[in-house]
Amino acid sequence: MPVAVYVLGLSVFALGTSEFMLSGLLQPLARDMGVSIPKAGLLVSAFAIGMVVGAPLLAAATLKLPRRTTLVALLAVFGLGQVAGALAPSYGVLFASRVVSALACAGFWAVGAAVAVSLVPVTARARAMAVMVGGLSIANIAGVPAGAFLGQHAGWRAAFWAVAALSALGLVGVLALVPGTKPPTGADAPRLRTELGIYRDRQVWLALVTTALNGAAVFCLFSYLAPLLTDTAGIDEGWVPTVLGLFGVGALIGTAIGGRIADAHLFATMYGGIAASAAVLAVLALTAHTPAAAVGMALLLGVTAFATAPALNARMFNVANAAPTLAGATTTAAFNIGNTVGPWLGGLVIGAGWGYPAVAWTSAGLAALAVGTTAVASRLHHATAGSRVVAGSSGTVPVSPGSSAEAPESAPARAEN
């Protein structure tokens, strides 16, 4: 695996810490801003909305720009967004800073994912994406608990300052270690109209919906995990960072497992991971009042949720092989559509007075729907595998029946970074 892929993964660590750390900061932030927990939870949705809008727009806008320059600029904007959040005098300003940071984060993820898959063979795409997703996993292990700890002992604003510093380190790493190239020209130049053609494919939409449902299932519950642990399970607020860290440990384990098996068993990884998440969420709903069970389910949810992430990312790049930049942007947008809808649904459930266990039931239902869309995609894939062709930089390549990925093992990935 090229070192540049690991540098991108380390940069994603800073982005992921900012995206997820609010789950451990909701209570002190809500108290300081004078808002309710559900309204504070909308800050998670604000970030996700920025990701949804920013990923395709910035991917299209930067399609012909040098990739490294784009990554550096986006990291700089992201860091400034964190500074604005740390200095925010009101909830409205903080909300706006989250959207701006998310736009930059979305662009970085879309372009960075395209760079990562361009540096490895087709058969290593899931492993490359596992490194990127691993940055999110480590963010959950170290960044999110650290943010919660800072929020409890130094104020929630300190967590934003810490992420700003991390983004500066990531910027230096990208400048030093990610290879810089001139934009492709001539026949190899990326064309927006060509990349937009992927949206005529039903499999692209199925992949988008599955990713969105899976993200909604996870973050409907995860966004309110801290109050569930304290208010329902009766765990002391001081233990919340530790439990969030356990979720992150599970996420890293799941990412490692998914990255190793997804290239060879794509649909099996998707089926197994999403179905297991549904089961874990259902058990959590039934045992939320038991501290040990709630903690154990938080760990297992990290494993099951992130085991599917490399497969979901690789799936989108496989069905949208002719449009690597928009494939990354579409995956980012889909994931964050789920991140937007999930916390919103969870907030509705809490606002209706149904309690935090009902949020877990809602998440389990969303995961069950994701299993259904995976089944439809699998059936369509195997029905068309004998004749389906995938457009690449050097023409069209037939797909062998029964393969788990739409691109053959011998096809090289185009290196555009």
C-alpha positions as CSV (number, residue, x, y, z in Angstrom):
1,M,0.0,0.0,0.0
2,P,1.6,3.3,-1.1
3,V,2.5,5.6,1.8
4,A,0.4,8.4,0.3
5,V,-2.7,6.3,1.0
6,Y,-1.8,6.2,4.7
7,V,-1.2,9.9,4.7
8,L,-4.7,10.4,3.4
9,G,-6.0,8.1,6.1
10,L,-4.2,10.2,8.7
11,S,-5.8,13.3,7.3
12,V,-9.2,11.7,7.5
13,F,-8.5,11.1,11.2
14,A,-8.8,14.9,11.7
15,L,-11.9,15.2,9.6
16,G,-13.5,12.2,11.3
17,T,-12.8,13.5,14.8
18,S,-14.6,16.8,13.9
19,E,-17.5,14.9,12.3
20,F,-18.1,12.5,15.2
21,M,-16.9,14.2,18.3
22,L,-20.2,16.0,18.9
23,S,-21.7,12.7,20.1
24,G,-19.6,13.1,23.2
25,L,-20.0,16.9,23.5
26,L,-23.8,17.2,23.2
27,Q,-24.5,17.6,26.9
28,P,-21.9,20.3,27.8
29,L,-22.5,22.1,24.4
30,A,-26.3,22.1,24.9
31,R,-25.9,23.5,28.4
32,D,-23.5,26.2,27.3
33,M,-25.6,27.2,24.3
34,G,-28.9,27.0,26.1
35,V,-30.4,24.5,23.7
36,S,-32.1,21.1,24.0
37,I,-30.2,17.8,23.3
38,P,-32.2,17.2,20.1
39,K,-31.3,20.8,18.9
40,A,-27.7,20.2,19.7
41,G,-27.9,16.9,17.8
42,L,-28.9,18.9,14.7
43,L,-25.2,20.1,14.6
44,V,-24.4,16.5,13.6
45,S,-27.0,16.8,10.8
46,A,-25.6,20.2,9.8
47,F,-22.2,18.7,9.2
48,A,-23.8,15.8,7.3
49,I,-25.8,18.3,5.1
50,G,-22.6,20.1,4.2
51,M,-21.1,16.8,3.3
52,V,-24.0,15.8,1.1
53,V,-24.0,19.1,-0.8
54,G,-20.3,19.7,-0.8
55,A,-19.1,16.3,-2.1
56,P,-20.6,16.3,-5.6
57,L,-20.3,20.1,-6.1
58,L,-16.6,20.3,-5.0
59,A,-15.8,17.1,-6.9
60,A,-17.2,18.6,-10.1
61,A,-15.7,22.1,-9.5
62,T,-12.2,20.6,-8.9
63,L,-12.3,17.9,-11.5
64,K,-9.6,19.4,-13.7
65,L,-7.4,20.8,-10.9
66,P,-4.3,19.2,-9.5
67,R,-5.3,16.8,-6.9
68,R,-2.7,17.6,-4.2
69,T,-3.4,21.4,-4.5
70,T,-7.1,20.7,-4.1
71,L,-6.5,18.6,-1.0
72,V,-4.3,21.2,0.6
73,A,-6.8,24.0,-0.1
74,L,-9.7,22.0,1.4
75,L,-7.7,21.1,4.5
76,A,-6.9,24.8,5.0
77,V,-10.6,25.7,4.8
78,F,-11.5,22.9,7.1
79,G,-9.1,24.1,9.7
80,L,-10.4,27.6,9.5
81,G,-13.9,26.2,10.0
82,Q,-12.8,24.6,13.2
83,V,-11.3,27.9,14.5
84,A,-14.6,29.6,13.7
85,G,-16.5,26.9,15.6
86,A,-14.2,27.3,18.6
87,L,-14.9,31.1,18.7
88,A,-18.6,30.8,17.9
89,P,-20.6,33.2,20.1
90,S,-24.0,31.6,19.3
91,Y,-25.6,28.4,18.2
92,G,-26.3,29.9,14.7
93,V,-22.7,30.8,14.1
94,L,-21.6,27.3,15.3
95,F,-24.2,25.8,13.0
96,A,-22.8,27.8,10.0
97,S,-19.2,26.8,10.9
98,R,-20.2,23.2,10.9
99,V,-21.6,23.5,7.4
100,V,-18.5,25.2,6.0
101,S,-16.2,22.7,7.6
102,A,-18.3,19.9,6.2
103,L,-18.1,21.3,2.7
104,A,-14.3,21.2,2.9
105,C,-14.4,17.8,4.5
106,A,-16.7,16.4,1.7
107,G,-14.4,17.7,-1.0
108,F,-11.3,16.3,0.7
109,W,-13.0,12.9,1.1
110,A,-14.2,12.8,-2.5
111,V,-10.9,13.8,-4.1
112,G,-8.8,11.8,-1.5
113,A,-10.8,8.6,-2.2
114,A,-10.3,9.0,-5.9
115,V,-6.5,9.5,-5.3
116,A,-6.4,6.4,-3.0
117,V,-8.0,4.0,-5.5
118,S,-6.0,5.4,-8.4
119,L,-2.7,4.4,-6.6
120,V,-3.6,0.7,-6.2
121,P,-4.7,-2.2,-8.4
122,V,-8.5,-2.8,-8.9
123,T,-8.3,-5.9,-6.6
124,A,-6.9,-3.7,-3.7
125,R,-9.6,-1.0,-3.8
126,A,-11.4,-2.2,-0.7
127,R,-8.1,-2.4,1.2
128,A,-7.2,1.1,0.1
129,M,-10.6,2.4,1.2
130,A,-10.1,0.5,4.5
131,V,-7.1,2.6,5.2
132,M,-9.2,5.8,4.5
133,V,-12.0,4.5,6.6
134,G,-9.5,3.4,9.2
135,G,-8.8,7.1,9.8
136,L,-12.5,7.4,10.8
137,S,-12.1,4.3,13.1
138,I,-9.0,5.8,14.8
139,A,-10.9,9.0,15.2
140,N,-13.6,7.1,17.1
141,I,-10.9,5.4,19.2
142,A,-8.8,8.4,20.0
143,G,-10.4,11.6,18.7
144,V,-14.0,11.3,19.8
145,P,-13.2,10.2,23.4
146,A,-10.5,12.8,23.6
147,G,-13.0,15.4,22.4
148,A,-15.4,14.3,25.1
149,F,-12.7,14.4,27.7
150,L,-11.7,17.9,26.7
151,G,-15.4,18.9,26.7
152,Q,-15.8,17.7,30.3
153,H,-12.6,19.2,31.6
154,A,-11.6,22.2,29.4
155,G,-14.9,23.1,27.7
156,W,-16.2,21.9,24.4
157,R,-14.5,24.7,22.5
158,A,-11.1,23.1,23.4
159,A,-12.1,20.1,21.3
160,F,-12.5,22.4,18.2
161,W,-9.1,24.0,18.8
162,A,-7.5,20.5,19.0
163,V,-9.1,19.5,15.6
164,A,-7.8,22.7,14.1
165,A,-4.3,21.7,15.1
166,L,-4.8,18.2,13.7
167,S,-5.9,19.5,10.4
168,A,-2.7,21.6,10.2
169,L,-0.6,18.5,10.7
170,G,-2.6,16.7,8.0
171,L,-2.0,19.6,5.6
172,V,1.8,19.3,6.2
173,G,1.6,15.6,5.6
174,V,-0.3,15.9,2.3
175,L,2.2,18.6,1.1
176,A,5.2,16.4,1.9
177,L,4.1,12.9,1.0
178,V,1.1,12.9,-1.5
179,P,2.6,12.9,-5.0
180,G,1.7,16.0,-7.1
181,T,0.9,15.7,-10.8
182,K,-0.4,18.0,-13.4
183,P,-4.1,17.6,-14.4
184,P,-4.5,15.0,-17.2
185,T,-5.0,16.4,-20.7
186,G,-6.2,15.2,-24.0
187,A,-8.1,11.9,-24.1
188,D,-7.2,11.3,-20.4
189,A,-8.7,14.6,-19.2
190,P,-11.7,14.0,-16.9
191,R,-15.0,15.2,-18.4
192,L,-17.9,16.1,-16.2
193,R,-20.5,15.0,-18.7
194,T,-18.9,11.6,-18.9
195,E,-18.7,11.2,-15.2
196,L,-22.4,12.3,-14.8
197,G,-23.3,9.4,-17.0
198,I,-22.9,7.0,-14.0
199,Y,-26.3,8.2,-12.7
200,R,-28.1,6.4,-15.5
201,D,-27.1,3.1,-13.9
202,R,-29.5,1.5,-11.5
203,Q,-26.7,-0.2,-9.6
204,V,-25.2,3.2,-8.8
205,W,-28.5,4.3,-7.2
206,L,-28.9,1.0,-5.4
207,A,-25.4,1.4,-4.0
208,L,-26.2,5.0,-3.0
209,V,-29.5,4.0,-1.2
210,T,-27.8,1.1,0.6
211,T,-25.0,3.3,1.8
212,A,-27.4,6.0,3.0
213,L,-29.6,3.5,4.9
214,N,-26.6,1.9,6.5
215,G,-25.3,5.3,7.6
216,A,-28.7,6.4,8.9
217,A,-29.0,3.1,10.9
218,V,-25.7,3.7,12.6
219,F,-25.8,7.4,13.3
220,C,-29.5,7.5,14.3
221,L,-28.3,5.7,17.4
222,F,-24.7,6.8,17.7
223,S,-25.6,10.5,17.7
224,Y,-27.5,9.9,20.9
225,L,-25.4,7.2,22.4
226,A,-24.0,9.4,25.2
227,P,-27.4,10.4,26.6
228,L,-28.6,6.8,26.2
229,L,-25.7,5.6,28.3
230,T,-26.3,8.2,31.0
231,D,-30.1,8.6,31.1
232,T,-31.2,5.0,30.2
233,A,-28.3,2.7,31.2
234,G,-27.5,4.8,34.3
235,I,-23.7,5.1,33.5
236,D,-21.9,8.0,35.0
237,E,-21.1,10.8,32.5
238,G,-17.4,10.5,33.2
239,W,-17.4,7.0,31.6
240,V,-18.9,8.2,28.3
241,P,-15.5,8.9,26.7
242,T,-14.4,5.3,27.6
243,V,-17.5,3.8,26.0
244,L,-17.1,5.9,22.9
245,G,-13.5,4.7,22.8
246,L,-14.8,1.1,22.9
247,F,-17.0,1.9,19.9
248,G,-13.9,3.2,18.1
249,V,-12.0,0.0,19.0
250,G,-14.8,-2.0,17.5
251,A,-14.8,0.3,14.4
252,L,-11.1,-0.3,13.9
253,I,-11.5,-4.1,14.2
254,G,-14.5,-4.0,11.8
255,T,-12.6,-1.9,9.3
256,A,-9.6,-4.4,9.4
257,I,-11.9,-7.3,8.9
258,G,-13.9,-5.7,6.1
259,G,-10.8,-4.5,4.3
260,R,-9.4,-8.0,4.2
261,I,-12.5,-9.8,3.0
262,A,-14.5,-7.3,1.0
263,D,-12.4,-7.5,-2.3
264,A,-13.0,-11.2,-2.5
265,H,-16.5,-11.4,-0.9
266,L,-18.1,-8.0,-1.6
267,F,-21.8,-8.9,-1.2
268,A,-21.2,-11.4,1.6
269,T,-19.5,-8.6,3.5
270,M,-22.3,-6.2,2.9
271,Y,-25.0,-8.8,3.9
272,G,-23.2,-10.0,7.0
273,G,-22.2,-6.6,8.3
274,I,-25.5,-4.8,7.8
275,A,-27.6,-7.7,9.1
276,A,-25.3,-8.0,12.2
277,S,-25.8,-4.3,12.8
278,A,-29.5,-4.7,12.7
279,A,-29.3,-7.5,15.3
280,V,-27.0,-5.6,17.6
281,L,-29.3,-2.6,17.5
282,A,-32.3,-4.7,18.3
283,V,-30.5,-6.3,21.3
284,L,-29.4,-2.8,22.4
285,A,-33.0,-1.7,22.3
286,L,-34.0,-4.6,24.5
287,T,-31.1,-4.3,27.0
288,A,-30.5,-0.5,27.1
289,H,-31.3,-0.3,30.8
290,T,-28.5,-2.7,31.6
291,P,-25.1,-0.9,31.8
292,A,-22.9,-3.9,30.9
293,A,-25.2,-4.9,27.9
294,A,-25.3,-1.3,26.6
295,V,-21.5,-1.0,26.7
296,G,-21.1,-4.4,25.0
297,M,-23.5,-3.5,22.3
298,A,-21.7,-0.2,21.7
299,L,-18.5,-2.2,21.1
300,L,-20.2,-4.7,18.8
301,L,-22.0,-1.9,16.8
302,G,-18.6,-0.4,16.0
303,V,-17.4,-3.8,14.6
304,T,-20.5,-4.5,12.5
305,A,-21.0,-1.0,11.2
306,F,-17.4,-0.4,10.0
307,A,-16.9,-3.9,8.7
308,T,-19.3,-2.9,5.8
309,A,-17.6,0.5,5.1
310,P,-14.8,-0.8,2.8
311,A,-17.3,-2.9,0.9
312,L,-19.8,-0.1,0.4
313,N,-17.0,2.2,-0.8
314,A,-15.5,-0.4,-3.1
315,R,-19.0,-1.2,-4.5
316,M,-19.6,2.3,-5.6
317,F,-16.2,2.6,-7.3
318,N,-16.9,-0.7,-9.1
319,V,-20.3,0.2,-10.4
320,A,-19.1,3.8,-11.3
321,N,-15.7,2.7,-12.6
322,A,-15.7,5.3,-15.4
323,A,-16.1,8.2,-13.0
324,P,-13.7,7.8,-10.1
325,T,-14.1,11.4,-8.8
326,L,-17.9,11.4,-8.8
327,A,-17.9,7.8,-7.4
328,G,-16.0,9.0,-4.3
329,A,-18.3,12.1,-4.1
330,T,-21.4,10.0,-4.5
331,T,-20.3,7.6,-1.7
332,T,-19.6,10.6,0.6
333,A,-22.9,12.1,-0.2
334,A,-24.8,8.9,0.3
335,F,-23.0,8.2,3.7
336,N,-23.9,11.7,4.9
337,I,-27.5,11.6,3.7
338,G,-27.7,8.8,6.2
339,N,-25.9,10.9,8.8
340,T,-28.5,13.6,8.2
341,V,-31.6,11.5,8.2
342,G,-30.5,9.3,11.1
343,P,-30.0,11.9,13.8
344,W,-33.1,13.7,12.5
345,L,-35.2,10.6,12.9
346,G,-33.6,10.0,16.3
347,G,-34.5,13.5,17.4
348,L,-38.1,13.0,16.3
349,V,-38.3,9.8,18.4
350,I,-36.8,11.5,21.4
351,G,-39.0,14.6,21.0
352,A,-42.1,12.3,20.8
353,G,-41.2,11.1,24.3
354,W,-40.6,7.4,23.2
355,G,-37.2,7.3,24.9
356,Y,-33.7,6.3,23.8
357,P,-34.4,2.5,23.4
358,A,-36.9,3.5,20.7
359,V,-34.1,5.2,18.8
360,A,-32.2,1.9,18.7
361,W,-35.4,0.2,17.3
362,T,-35.5,2.9,14.6
363,S,-31.9,2.2,13.8
364,A,-32.5,-1.5,13.5
365,G,-35.4,-0.9,11.1
366,L,-33.2,1.2,8.9
367,A,-30.5,-1.5,8.8
368,A,-33.2,-4.1,7.8
369,L,-34.1,-1.9,4.9
370,A,-30.4,-1.7,3.9
371,V,-30.3,-5.5,3.9
372,G,-33.2,-5.5,1.5
373,T,-31.6,-3.1,-1.0
374,T,-28.4,-5.2,-0.8
375,A,-30.5,-8.2,-1.8
376,V,-31.9,-6.3,-4.8
377,A,-28.5,-5.1,-5.9
378,S,-27.0,-8.6,-5.6
379,R,-29.8,-10.2,-7.6
380,L,-29.5,-7.5,-10.4
381,H,-25.7,-7.9,-10.4
382,H,-25.8,-11.6,-10.9
383,A,-28.6,-11.4,-13.5
384,T,-26.5,-9.0,-15.6
385,A,-22.9,-10.2,-14.8
386,G,-22.5,-12.0,-18.1
387,S,-23.2,-9.0,-20.3
388,R,-22.4,-6.0,-18.1
389,V,-19.4,-3.8,-19.2
390,V,-17.6,-1.3,-17.3
391,A,-16.1,1.8,-18.9
392,G,-12.6,2.6,-17.9
393,S,-9.9,4.9,-19.2
394,S,-8.9,2.4,-21.9
395,G,-12.2,1.2,-23.1
396,T,-14.8,-1.3,-21.9
397,V,-14.1,-4.5,-20.0
398,P,-16.6,-7.4,-19.8
399,V,-17.3,-8.6,-16.3
400,S,-17.1,-12.3,-15.6
401,P,-20.2,-13.9,-14.2
402,G,-20.0,-14.5,-10.4
403,S,-17.3,-12.0,-9.7
404,S,-17.8,-9.9,-6.6
405,A,-16.5,-6.7,-8.3
406,E,-17.5,-5.2,-11.6
407,A,-13.9,-4.7,-12.7
408,P,-11.6,-7.6,-13.5
409,E,-8.5,-8.4,-11.4
410,S,-6.2,-7.7,-14.3
411,A,-7.5,-4.2,-15.0
412,P,-5.1,-1.5,-13.7
413,A,-6.5,1.5,-11.8
414,R,-5.8,4.8,-13.5
415,A,-3.3,6.8,-11.5
416,E,-4.5,10.4,-11.4
417,N,-3.3,12.2,-8.3
